[in-house]
Structures are given as structure tokens and as C-alpha cells.
């Protein structure tokens, strides 16, 4: 029993960790029509009286070869190879030797002999899919083409619902039959239309297991693909290594479609309002268990609400469901912010969304400041006194108040003057375009 067990282990171990490849080998001599010239096709012909070629692994193991003497007719041969086993250190040597001549359509001719070779590594072949000579020199062909790993299958490690992914959820894609292939064999690509394929970011690529969110791949445009299929595969442009793995991308949560933001009225004040409008209400047993304001650059969190939100308020004016932040304060001036939230169904996390399509910028209004200088009347009991006001900062238009009554001062050379004053105490207030005052002024 012990011997059988060991044999079985060795067999399965070898089966699981080998790496197999599919490819074609093409050999032959060019047909009579060689290329298209500016005046149409040319009819130069190559004739070979000897043609020897070979494809070898590690310069010693012959994978394919050919040897023809006498007149070699034009034409190409394609041989398919499947499930061929190579190690990661394999190199490939393609060699061609030929003797022959070329005949030009203008009637001239000459000799054309070949004796050359080229090498490629296994990684080269996986990435490029090709190595060897394509119809040159002397019209001779010997090459490996359509090279790819075989028997690879994409699976989702999230087995609960493998073909559906919620916004914010990490997708874990793996490869069955991965064996010990080089990393370049696990070249991940995605597509939004099953036609144009895009390489994964470098940090997520060339690995047997890749973990990512759809937003990492698509950026802020990910919201445009809610409730649509997305496609994944291994391979390179024009050369898929696997069948396409398809998922349906869903928000799995109410989608924040609009944010109403009302910034602080005056310098140093709190934000007046942040209302988030959703495309639908929460369903039965669905809630938002956390919502906060997120700095779009630093990811710093502000105004975090951890109270469970079980329903939203319907706003008839915009026909949307609304949540209003109540714990409002200040943010970092000049920074841009989004709303992020996590929904749950039956207390299990579902969609995690960030309102990247509706960012708002926090701007603390310009501070209003001014100073005053006065001149007393020229004589006792006179009324030719004045107060000179210099505004050092603020947003016009400005309004001026003397003892709580609005007045219109004289403006001259950047300064404002309230004239015709008798001697006494005056309370001067200046407001800016938003009605803000200088909170530090000694009026």
C-alpha cells in the first residue's frame, strides 16, 4: 500500500506541475507572386535545389526538421503540435540552409544561398508567439508560430457567486492548470466589449492569481458599466491563451448620482450642507452602515457617519432619494472630495461605492478684514469729522454700517470715507458680498 501511494503521488505531482504548449511549425519556399509593387504584383521566383531546416530545443532535441534535394517546389507546409512539454529554461534554435537561385521578371537571374540560424527563449515565444524566418532570406521559411501555453482555465476564487461582482468588491481570478509556467504566461487582459483587449496594470499582471476591483481597472468610468458584462482572459494582443471569462458588474447598492454641496458662508464657518441623492431607496433588510467624505487625493476621511442608515428621504423636487450629512464642519482648503459608502444586505456587505462622478471642492471664503482711522472735527461742536476705512481683504461688493444703519461712504484712491461726523463714538461694520463681517475688527 505504501508503494502504490508513493507512485500515485509522483504521478499526480508530475501531471500537475508540467507545462505544455501548443504551436505550429511552418516550412517551405515562397510562391511565385512575391510581393506587391507600385505597379502591381511582381513575379520574381525563387528556386531551391537544396533546402534543409530544423527546429531544436536547447540546440540538441529536434522538434521538427526537413531535408529536400533536387528541385524543391514552391509551397508551404504547416504542422500542428499540441501539449508539448518544455521547461522554463528551454531555448529554441531555428536553422535553415538552402542552395538556389532567384529569377526576376525583367529576365535577369542570380544565385541565392542561405546558411543562418536564430535562437529564442521560452519567454520570447510566449510573449511574441513567433520565432524563426518568415519568407526570407531567398524566399525560405522555417518558423515556430502561434505559440501559446495549453490547458489554462480562468476561475474566480470567490466561489459563492463567481460570475457576478459588486462595486468595490475585490475580484480574485486564478488559473487552473497553471503548473510551473513562466510568469509571462499569466498575462492578464480585460475588455468591456469582448473585442478590444487591454493589458492589466503591471502591478496586477504576470501572476497566477490577481486580485483587483473593477474601479482599479476602469477608474472613475466604472460606473458606466454597471449591469453590463466585462471580459477577462490570459494572452497577448491577437493571441488568447484561454477562453474568455465573463462577469456581470453590478452596483449591488443605491448609486449616488448627484451631490448638493453648499460650502461655508464666511471664512472659518462650517460647511452649510452636503446632500447625497441616490437612484433608489434602500430595500428591505438593506442598509448603509457607513458613509463619509473622502479626500480624492489623500483619501483622508472626514464627517464619518457610522449610524446605520435604514432608509432615505424622497426629495420630490428632484425625484431622488436623499441622505443629508448632519455632522458638518471644515475641510482642507482647495482640496476635492467624494462621498464613499458601504451597503449591506442582511448585515452582509454588498456594494462599496465612491461618488467619483460628482466631486466637490472645498473653498474657505476669503476673509474680510479692514482697519479705520479717524479725524475729529476741526473745532469744538463741529461736524466735519471723518472716518477713513481701508479694506485689506475681502470679496466685493462691500456694505458699510454706522451705528447699525447702512451708509454710502465716499470712495477715493482705494479708501472709503464717512464724512460730516461730530465728535463721538461710532460703531462701524463692513460686510462683504456674502454678508460676512470682519470677526477680529475692533469696530
C-alpha positions, 0 to 999 in steps of 0.5 A: 500500500505504501508503494502504490501511494508513493507512485500515485503521488509522483504521478499526480505531482508530475501531471500537475506541475508540467507545462505544455504548449501548443504551436505550429511549425511552418516550412517551405519556399515562397510562391511565385507572386512575391510581393506587391509593387507600385505597379502591381504584383511582381513575379520574381521566383525563387528556386531551391535545389537544396533546402534543409531546416530544423527546429531544436530545443536547447540546440540538441532535441529536434522538434521538427526538421526537413531535408529536400534535394533536387528541385524543391517546389514552391509551397508551404507546409504547416504542422500542428503540435499540441501539449508539448512539454518544455521547461522554463529554461528551454531555448529554441534554435531555428536553422535553415540552409538552402542552395538556389537561385532567384529569377526576376521578371525583367529576365535577369537571374542570380544565385541565392544561398542561405546558411543562418540560424536564430535562437529564442527563449521560452519567454520570447515565444510566449510573449511574441508567439513567433520565432524563426524566418518568415519568407526570407532570406531567398524566399525560405521559411522555417518558423515556430508560430502561434505559440501559446501555453495549453490547458489554462482555465480562468476561475474566480476564487470567490466561489459563492457567486463567481460570475457576478461582482459588486462595486468595490468588491475585490475580484480574485481570478486564478488559473487552473492548470497553471503548473510551473509556467513562466510568469509571462504566461499569466498575462492578464487582459480585460475588455468591456466589449469582448473585442478590444483587449487591454493589458492589466496594470503591471502591478496586477499582471504576470501572476497566477492569481490577481486580485483587483476591483473593477474601479482599479481597472476602469477608474472613475468610468466604472460606473458606466458599466454597471449591469453590463458584462466585462471580459477577462482572459490570459494572452497577448494582443491577437493571441488568447491563451484561454477562453474568455471569462465573463462577469456581470458588474453590478452596483449591488447598492443605491448609486449616488448620482448627484451631490448638493454641496453648499460650502461655508458662508464666511471664512472659518464657518462650517460647511452649510450642507452636503446632500447625497441623492441616490437612484433608489431607496434602500430595500428591505433588510438593506442598509448603509452602515457607513458613509463619509467624505473622502479626500480624492487625493489623500483619501483622508476621511472626514464627517464619518457617519457610522449610524446605520442608515435604514432608509432615505428621504424622497426629495420630490423636487428632484425625484431622488432619494436623499441622505443629508450629512448632519455632522458638518464642519471644515475641510482642507482648503482647495482640496476635492472630495467624494462621498464613499459608502458601504451597503449591506444586505442582511448585515452582509456587505454588498456594494462599496461605492465612491461618488467619483462622478460628482466631486466637490471642492472645498473653498474657505471664503476669503476673509474680510478684514479692514482697519479705520482711522479717524479725524475729529472735527476741526473745532469744538461742536463741529461736524466735519469729522471723518472716518477713513476705512481701508479694506485689506481683504475681502470679496466685493461688493462691500456694505458699510454700517454706522451705528447699525444703519447702512451708509454710502461712504465716499470712495477715493484712491482705494479708501472709503470715507464717512464724512460730516461726523461730530465728535463721538463714538461710532460703531462701524461694520463692513460686510462683504458680498456674502454678508460676512463681517470682519470677526477680529475688527475692533469696530 
